[in-house]
Amino acid sequence: MHFTYEAMNSDGLVLTDRVEAGSSSEAADALRGKGLTVLRLGPAGGSAAVPAQAALKAGSGRAKPADLVLFTRQLKMLLEAGSSLVPALEAIEQQTNKASFAAIVQRIREDVEQGGTLSEAFQERPNIFKPVFCSMVSAGEATASLPQTFDRLNELSARQQQTRKAIIGALLYPCILSVLVLGVAGVVLGFVVPRFVGLFESLNTPLPAVTQVLFAMSHYAGEYWPIGTGLLVATVAGIVAVMKVDRLRREFDNLLLKMPGIGHVARRLTFARVLRIWAAMLRCHVPLLEAIQHSKTAVTNAAFLALIKDVEETVSAGGSIGRALGQSNLVEPVVASAIHTGEENGRLTESVEFVSGWMDDDNAQVVAGLARVAEPALLAIMGLFVGLVAMSLFIPLFDLAMAGG
């Protein structure tokens, strides 16, 4: 197979030529063996090779969750099929359609070819591969179980993406309905009602109280909408500012967890994410204390960060993780009891894995149930508003028609 390259020699001259090799990695090794610094390298007659500077930049960029899911799935499949690590990475690099992620895989492959471990290559890109990911791969390398590790990583990534999609999907329709309700209210108050105001003023007819209230709402909405918009923007900006102050953020997180309905769902979703990480890491033979420490990176809620810290201190002191969870009001007693039972029976990994799966399935049903309740409620609100508007506008017309008759 022929490859075209652009390389710099020891005198600083840039050379462009072809080289024959079995793979791009062999071609790069051959060029480096000649004392050349590779700038570009790609199949002859194919698409333009990725410049080394661009590859370096892309190799330290970011990746979407879907990219990581596909990456772990491909690597799992290739390793389970018996492929060595470098050829597997090279195959993924060539098969990836996304140039930026292909460059990331290329840099990882080059690091491994130069004698580094896969986990070290991941650790050098913390904005792409989180500590949980790196720790699981490191444990897989230490136990010679990389195929099983990537099987777990693929399952973990896919489960997280599935949960995210389920929540977004469940909330999408209520959000659309909310925007529709606000849009209908804005159109009615801003354009429809003012025309009736002029009509009734020209007729000089007495108006019932409900119609006067509607006209007043329309007047204030048209007169003061810039102030309302400014208050909305200020509120959003204030929330963002609060989230950047640790003490205020803790208060906001505690308030969120105490809110009726929403707080219960938020607690379950957050703790399910923590358990999912624990289960995946324990299955990959990561020590329990290390799994607990790394799970902090998946949580932003201050109350849960404090809980994980308490659990970490308890386990460090030789205590029971189940009892530590049972002392917190953030964890349901049945969940803490199940984990404690598995811990006592020497089946902590199995119990955490079972509970995390059960909570994921149950949370999906809870979120979907809340969405089903919100949909008719929003439709009812919109129908009630439109009905009140119609009644407020038509009652004076009916009175006027009857008086004229």
C-alpha positions as CSV (number, residue, x, y, z in Angstrom):
1,M,0.0,0.0,0.0
2,H,1.4,3.4,-1.0
3,F,1.2,6.5,1.2
4,T,2.0,10.1,0.3
5,Y,3.9,12.1,2.9
6,E,5.3,15.5,3.7
7,A,8.2,15.5,6.1
8,M,11.1,17.6,7.3
9,N,14.7,16.4,7.3
10,S,17.4,17.3,9.8
11,D,18.4,20.3,7.6
12,G,14.9,21.8,7.8
13,L,14.0,21.0,4.2
14,V,10.4,19.8,3.6
15,L,10.2,16.7,1.4
16,T,7.1,15.4,-0.4
17,D,7.2,11.8,-1.7
18,R,5.6,8.4,-1.5
19,V,6.4,5.4,0.7
20,E,5.2,1.8,0.5
21,A,4.1,0.1,3.8
22,G,1.5,-2.2,5.1
23,S,-0.2,0.5,7.3
24,S,0.1,4.1,8.1
25,S,1.8,3.3,11.4
26,E,4.5,1.3,9.5
27,A,4.9,4.1,7.1
28,A,5.4,6.6,9.9
29,D,7.9,4.3,11.6
30,A,9.8,4.0,8.3
31,L,10.0,7.7,7.9
32,R,11.1,8.4,11.4
33,G,13.7,5.7,11.0
34,K,15.2,7.9,8.2
35,G,15.4,10.8,10.5
36,L,12.4,12.6,9.1
37,T,9.7,14.5,11.0
38,V,6.3,13.6,9.5
39,L,4.1,16.6,8.8
40,R,1.5,14.9,6.6
41,L,0.7,11.3,5.9
42,G,-2.1,9.7,4.1
43,P,-3.1,7.0,1.5
44,A,-1.9,7.7,-2.0
45,G,-4.8,8.8,-4.2
46,G,-7.0,9.2,-1.2
47,S,-8.3,12.3,0.6
48,A,-5.8,14.8,1.9
49,A,-3.9,13.8,4.9
50,V,-4.5,15.5,8.2
51,P,-1.7,18.0,9.0
52,A,0.3,17.2,12.0
53,Q,-0.5,20.5,13.7
54,A,-4.2,20.1,13.0
55,A,-4.1,16.5,14.3
56,L,-2.4,17.6,17.4
57,K,-5.0,20.3,18.0
58,A,-7.9,18.0,17.2
59,G,-6.3,15.3,19.3
60,S,-6.7,17.5,22.4
61,G,-10.1,18.8,21.6
62,R,-13.5,17.6,22.6
63,A,-15.8,14.8,21.7
64,K,-19.5,14.3,21.8
65,P,-21.1,11.5,24.0
66,A,-22.2,9.7,20.8
67,D,-18.6,9.6,19.6
68,L,-17.4,7.9,22.8
69,V,-20.3,5.4,22.6
70,L,-19.3,4.5,19.1
71,F,-15.6,4.4,20.0
72,T,-16.1,2.1,23.0
73,R,-18.4,-0.2,20.9
74,Q,-15.9,-0.5,18.0
75,L,-12.9,-1.1,20.3
76,K,-14.9,-3.7,22.3
77,M,-15.8,-5.5,19.1
78,L,-12.3,-5.5,17.7
79,L,-10.6,-6.6,20.9
80,E,-13.1,-9.4,21.5
81,A,-12.5,-10.5,17.9
82,G,-8.8,-11.0,18.8
83,S,-7.3,-7.8,17.3
84,S,-4.2,-6.3,19.0
85,L,-4.6,-2.8,20.4
86,V,-2.7,-0.7,17.8
87,P,-4.3,-2.4,14.8
88,A,-7.7,-1.9,16.4
89,L,-7.1,1.8,17.0
90,E,-5.8,2.1,13.4
91,A,-9.0,0.4,12.1
92,I,-11.2,2.8,14.1
93,E,-9.2,5.8,12.9
94,Q,-9.7,4.8,9.3
95,Q,-13.4,4.0,9.7
96,T,-14.3,7.1,11.5
97,N,-16.1,9.6,9.3
98,K,-15.7,12.5,11.7
99,A,-12.3,14.1,10.9
100,S,-11.8,15.7,14.4
101,F,-12.4,12.4,16.2
102,A,-10.3,10.5,13.8
103,A,-7.4,12.9,14.7
104,I,-8.0,12.1,18.4
105,V,-7.8,8.4,17.7
106,Q,-4.7,9.0,15.6
107,R,-2.9,10.8,18.5
108,I,-3.9,8.0,20.9
109,R,-2.6,5.3,18.6
110,E,0.7,7.2,18.2
111,D,1.1,7.5,21.9
112,V,0.5,3.7,22.3
113,E,3.0,3.0,19.5
114,Q,5.6,5.0,21.3
115,G,5.4,2.7,24.3
116,G,2.7,4.4,26.4
117,T,-0.3,2.6,27.8
118,L,-3.8,3.2,26.6
119,S,-4.9,4.6,30.0
120,E,-2.0,7.1,29.9
121,A,-3.0,8.2,26.4
122,F,-6.5,8.8,27.7
123,Q,-5.3,10.6,30.9
124,E,-3.5,13.1,28.7
125,R,-6.8,14.2,27.3
126,P,-8.9,14.8,30.4
127,N,-11.4,17.0,28.5
128,I,-12.4,14.0,26.5
129,F,-11.8,11.0,28.7
130,K,-13.0,11.5,32.3
131,P,-11.3,10.0,35.3
132,V,-13.9,7.2,35.5
133,F,-13.1,6.2,32.0
134,C,-9.3,6.3,32.5
135,S,-9.5,4.4,35.8
136,M,-11.5,1.5,34.3
137,V,-9.1,1.2,31.4
138,S,-6.1,1.2,33.7
139,A,-7.7,-1.6,35.8
140,G,-8.5,-3.5,32.6
141,E,-4.8,-3.2,31.5
142,A,-3.6,-4.4,34.9
143,T,-5.9,-7.4,34.8
144,A,-5.4,-8.2,31.1
145,S,-9.2,-7.8,30.6
146,L,-9.4,-4.8,28.2
147,P,-12.2,-6.4,26.0
148,Q,-14.4,-6.9,29.1
149,T,-13.5,-3.4,30.2
150,F,-14.6,-1.8,27.0
151,D,-17.7,-4.0,27.1
152,R,-18.5,-2.3,30.5
153,L,-17.6,1.1,29.2
154,N,-19.8,0.7,26.2
155,E,-22.7,-0.4,28.4
156,L,-22.1,2.5,30.8
157,S,-21.8,5.1,28.0
158,A,-24.9,3.7,26.2
159,R,-26.9,3.6,29.4
160,Q,-26.0,7.2,30.2
161,Q,-26.9,8.3,26.7
162,Q,-30.1,6.3,26.9
163,T,-31.1,7.9,30.2
164,R,-30.3,11.4,28.8
165,K,-32.4,10.8,25.7
166,A,-35.3,9.4,27.8
167,I,-35.4,12.5,30.0
168,I,-35.1,14.9,27.0
169,G,-37.8,12.9,25.1
170,A,-40.2,12.9,28.0
171,L,-39.7,16.7,28.6
172,L,-39.7,17.7,25.0
173,Y,-43.5,17.7,24.4
174,P,-44.3,19.5,27.7
175,C,-41.7,22.2,26.8
176,I,-43.2,22.6,23.4
177,L,-46.7,22.9,24.9
178,S,-45.4,25.5,27.4
179,V,-43.9,27.6,24.6
180,L,-47.2,27.2,22.7
181,V,-49.2,28.4,25.7
182,L,-47.0,31.4,26.2
183,G,-47.2,32.1,22.4
184,V,-51.0,31.9,22.4
185,A,-51.2,34.2,25.4
186,G,-48.9,36.7,23.8
187,V,-50.8,36.7,20.5
188,V,-54.1,37.1,22.3
189,L,-53.1,39.8,24.7
190,G,-50.8,41.6,22.2
191,F,-52.9,41.5,19.0
192,V,-56.4,40.2,19.4
193,V,-57.6,41.9,22.6
194,P,-56.4,45.5,21.6
195,R,-58.7,45.4,18.6
196,F,-61.7,44.6,20.8
197,V,-60.7,47.4,23.1
198,G,-61.0,49.9,20.2
199,L,-64.3,48.3,19.2
200,F,-65.9,48.6,22.6
201,E,-64.6,52.1,23.1
202,S,-66.3,53.2,19.9
203,L,-69.5,51.5,20.9
204,N,-69.3,53.1,24.4
205,T,-70.8,50.0,26.0
206,P,-70.5,49.0,29.7
207,L,-68.1,46.2,30.3
208,P,-68.3,43.3,32.8
209,A,-65.5,43.0,35.4
210,V,-63.9,40.0,33.7
211,T,-63.6,41.9,30.4
212,Q,-62.1,44.9,32.2
213,V,-59.5,42.6,33.8
214,L,-58.6,41.2,30.4
215,F,-58.2,44.6,28.9
216,A,-56.0,45.7,31.8
217,M,-53.8,42.6,31.3
218,S,-53.5,43.4,27.6
219,H,-52.6,47.0,28.4
220,Y,-49.9,46.1,30.9
221,A,-48.5,43.3,28.6
222,G,-48.2,45.8,25.7
223,E,-46.9,48.7,27.8
224,Y,-44.4,46.9,30.1
225,W,-43.2,43.9,28.1
226,P,-39.7,45.3,27.9
227,I,-39.6,45.4,31.7
228,G,-40.9,41.8,31.9
229,T,-38.3,40.6,29.4
230,G,-35.6,42.4,31.4
231,L,-36.7,40.8,34.6
232,L,-36.7,37.3,33.0
233,V,-33.2,37.9,31.7
234,A,-32.1,39.2,35.1
235,T,-33.5,36.1,36.8
236,V,-31.7,33.8,34.5
237,A,-28.5,35.7,34.9
238,G,-29.0,35.7,38.7
239,I,-29.4,31.9,38.8
240,V,-26.2,31.5,36.7
241,A,-24.3,33.8,39.1
242,V,-25.7,31.9,42.2
243,M,-24.5,28.6,40.7
244,K,-20.9,30.0,40.6
245,V,-20.8,30.8,44.4
246,D,-20.2,27.7,46.4
247,R,-22.3,28.7,49.4
248,L,-25.2,29.9,47.4
249,R,-25.0,26.9,45.1
250,R,-25.3,24.6,48.1
251,E,-28.4,26.4,49.2
252,F,-29.9,26.3,45.7
253,D,-29.1,22.5,45.4
254,N,-30.7,21.9,48.8
255,L,-33.8,23.9,47.8
256,L,-34.1,21.9,44.5
257,L,-33.9,18.6,46.3
258,K,-36.7,19.7,48.7
259,M,-39.1,20.9,46.0
260,P,-42.2,18.7,45.9
261,G,-42.1,16.2,43.0
262,I,-39.1,17.7,41.3
263,G,-36.8,17.1,44.3
264,H,-37.7,13.4,44.5
265,V,-37.0,12.8,40.8
266,A,-33.7,14.8,41.0
267,R,-32.5,12.8,44.0
268,R,-33.3,9.5,42.2
269,L,-31.7,10.5,38.9
270,T,-28.5,11.7,40.6
271,F,-28.0,8.7,42.8
272,A,-28.8,6.3,40.0
273,R,-25.9,8.0,38.0
274,V,-23.6,7.5,41.0
275,L,-24.6,3.8,41.4
276,R,-24.2,3.2,37.7
277,I,-20.6,4.4,37.8
278,W,-19.8,2.4,41.0
279,A,-21.2,-0.8,39.4
280,A,-19.3,-0.4,36.1
281,M,-16.0,0.4,38.0
282,L,-16.4,-2.5,40.5
283,R,-17.1,-4.9,37.6
284,C,-13.7,-3.8,36.1
285,H,-11.9,-4.6,39.3
286,V,-11.4,-0.9,40.3
287,P,-11.0,-0.7,44.1
288,L,-14.1,0.5,45.9
289,L,-12.5,3.6,47.4
290,E,-11.2,4.7,44.0
291,A,-14.6,4.1,42.4
292,I,-16.2,6.3,45.1
293,Q,-13.6,9.0,44.6
294,H,-14.0,9.1,40.8
295,S,-17.8,9.2,41.0
296,K,-17.5,12.8,42.3
297,T,-16.7,13.9,38.7
298,A,-20.2,12.8,37.5
299,V,-22.1,14.9,40.1
300,T,-22.5,18.6,40.4
301,N,-25.1,18.7,43.2
302,A,-23.5,20.0,46.4
303,A,-25.6,17.8,48.6
304,F,-24.6,14.6,46.8
305,L,-21.0,15.6,46.7
306,A,-21.1,15.9,50.5
307,L,-22.8,12.5,50.6
308,I,-20.1,10.9,48.5
309,K,-17.4,12.5,50.6
310,D,-19.1,11.0,53.8
311,V,-19.2,7.6,52.2
312,E,-15.6,7.9,51.2
313,E,-14.5,8.8,54.7
314,T,-16.6,5.9,56.1
315,V,-15.1,3.3,53.8
316,S,-11.6,4.7,54.4
317,A,-12.1,4.1,58.1
318,G,-13.3,0.5,57.4
319,G,-17.0,1.2,57.8
320,S,-19.9,0.0,55.8
321,I,-21.0,1.7,52.6
322,G,-24.5,0.5,53.1
323,R,-24.8,2.0,56.6
324,A,-23.3,5.3,55.4
325,L,-25.9,5.5,52.7
326,G,-28.7,4.6,55.1
327,Q,-27.9,7.6,57.3
328,S,-28.6,10.0,54.5
329,N,-32.0,11.4,53.6
330,L,-30.9,11.5,50.0
331,V,-31.0,7.8,49.7
332,E,-34.2,5.7,49.9
333,P,-34.1,3.2,52.8
334,V,-34.9,0.2,50.5
335,V,-31.9,1.1,48.3
336,A,-29.5,1.5,51.2
337,S,-30.8,-1.8,52.6
338,A,-30.3,-3.6,49.4
339,I,-26.7,-2.4,49.0
340,H,-25.9,-3.2,52.7
341,T,-27.3,-6.7,52.3
342,G,-25.1,-7.3,49.2
343,E,-22.1,-5.9,51.1
344,E,-22.7,-8.3,54.0
345,N,-23.0,-11.3,51.7
346,G,-19.9,-10.4,49.7
347,R,-21.9,-9.5,46.7
348,L,-21.5,-5.7,46.7
349,T,-20.8,-5.4,43.0
350,E,-23.9,-7.5,42.1
351,S,-26.1,-5.5,44.5
352,V,-25.0,-2.1,43.3
353,E,-25.4,-3.2,39.7
354,F,-28.9,-4.6,40.3
355,V,-30.0,-1.4,42.2
356,S,-28.6,0.9,39.6
357,G,-30.4,-0.9,36.8
358,W,-33.6,-1.0,38.8
359,M,-33.4,2.7,39.5
360,D,-32.7,3.5,35.9
361,D,-35.8,1.7,34.7
362,D,-37.9,3.1,37.5
363,N,-36.7,6.6,36.9
364,A,-37.6,6.4,33.2
365,Q,-41.1,5.4,34.2
366,V,-41.4,8.2,36.8
367,V,-40.2,10.9,34.3
368,A,-42.5,9.6,31.6
369,G,-45.4,9.6,34.2
370,L,-44.7,13.2,35.1
371,A,-44.6,14.1,31.4
372,R,-48.0,12.4,30.9
373,V,-49.4,14.4,33.8
374,A,-47.9,17.7,32.5
375,E,-49.3,17.4,29.0
376,P,-53.0,17.4,29.8
377,A,-52.4,20.0,32.6
378,L,-50.8,22.4,30.1
379,L,-53.5,21.7,27.5
380,A,-56.1,22.4,30.2
381,I,-54.4,25.7,31.1
382,M,-54.4,26.8,27.5
383,G,-58.0,25.8,27.0
384,L,-59.0,27.6,30.1
385,F,-57.2,30.7,29.1
386,V,-58.7,30.7,25.6
387,G,-62.2,30.0,27.0
388,L,-61.9,32.9,29.5
389,V,-60.8,35.3,26.7
390,A,-63.6,34.2,24.5
391,M,-66.1,34.6,27.3
392,S,-64.8,38.0,28.3
393,L,-65.0,39.3,24.7
394,F,-68.3,37.7,23.7
395,I,-70.4,38.5,26.8
396,P,-70.4,42.3,26.0
397,L,-71.2,41.6,22.4
398,F,-74.2,39.4,23.4
399,D,-75.4,42.1,25.9
400,L,-75.0,44.7,23.1
401,A,-77.0,42.6,20.6
402,M,-79.8,42.0,23.1
403,A,-80.0,45.6,24.1
404,G,-80.2,46.6,20.4
405,G,-82.9,43.9,19.8
